[in-house]
Amino acid sequence: MRSRYWLVYALLVILQVLLGNFLNLGQYVVICILPLLVFSLPMNLSVAGVMLIAFATGFATDFFTHGVLGLSVIPLLPVAFLRKQLLSLVFGGEVFSRGESVSVQKQGMPKIALTIVIFTAIYFAIFVWVDAAGTRSIGFNTIRWLLSTLCSCIVEIPLGRLLAGEEGVRWK
């Protein structure tokens, strides 16, 4: 099961690199599935472990996609740092106290979709702020944040269902 999970994780990283290189929807929309990858990490990992994996994933994505090292890493690390608190907020503390996996059957797709939206919104709030670096207006940045979050969630939620479904990989 673990080898299958990491294979799926690696394939999703490759998918993110392909999305970044070949799916350019303009200056307003960026498609990113990295928040889903942080969400899908095993529950038994420590905060430091999650942050280390998030750093490596974001760095690899930046290296093969943007060429701007740190552009994905900077917003991904706060999402990784807040992961346990956000999961506890949406699913409750019993997920961690019991050590159970997150699945569609146990938590339901609305809660999983809500968590993906929260992770993605936080990611893009920081991403847009870092990418703009004070050179674009608040209106442009707000539209970019909204559209990127919406479009990424449209891609991430079906992938999240695949990961959390009965036939998909279960988080542990």
RATAFEN-V124710 format. One line per field, one symbol per residue. psi: psi as a letter, one per 30 degrees, with the letter a starting at -180 (. if undefined). A space follows every 50 residues. Layout:
# RATAFEN-V124710
psi = ???
This chain:
# RATAFEN-V124710
psi = eeeeefeeeeeeeeeeeeeeefijgaffkkkkgeeeeeeflkfgkleeee eeeeeeeeeeeeefdefjkfefeefeeeeeegeeeeeeeeflffeeefgl lkleeefkeeeeeeeeeeeeeeefeeeeeeeehgflleeeeeeeeeeeee eeeeeeeeeeeeeflefakkk.
